[in-house]
Amino acid sequence: MRTIYENYRGFKVFQQTNSYVAIPNKTDDDNQDIMFRQWQLIEVLNTIDAYIEN
């Protein structure tokens, strides 16, 4: 596992074997277990952006 972004819009983004994963930096009681997994880095970053904008 290799960290790509330590804090991208409140998410830690890292690379696992064949995919990129993003998890929230903070674990709040209101925060459901959110995790985004995509095959390309740009896809996971776009998913985070869309999530934040909504």
N, C-alpha and C positions, 0 to 999 in steps of 0.2 A: 504494500500500500504506500503510495507516494502522495503527499499533500501538494495540491496545485495552488489553492487559495486558502489562506488561514481564515479570512473574513471577507467573503464576497456577499455583500448585502445581508449580512447576518448568518451566512451559511459557511460551513467548512466544506471545501470541495477537494476530493482526492480521487486518485486513480487506483482502481483495483485491476485485476488481471486484464479483462477485456472490456471494461466499462468505466464510466466516471460516476461518482456518487457524491451527493450533497446532503448534509445533515445540518440542522440548526445548531448554532454555537451555544445558545442558551436553552436550558430545559426548564420551561415554565409549566405550572400546573395546567394552564389553558392550552399549552402547546401539545397537540396530538403528536404521536410519533410520526413525524414527517421525514420522508427520505425520497430523494429523487435519484433515479438511476437511468442513465442513457448510454448509448454506445459511443457518441461523440461528445467532446467537451462543449462545443457550441450549443448542442441540444440541451445539455443540463443547465448551462448558463441562461439560455432563453426560457427554460422552464422556471427557473428561479425568478427571473424578471417578470414573467407573466403572473406568477404566484404573488409577488410583492405588489404589483400594480392592481391586483383585484382585491 
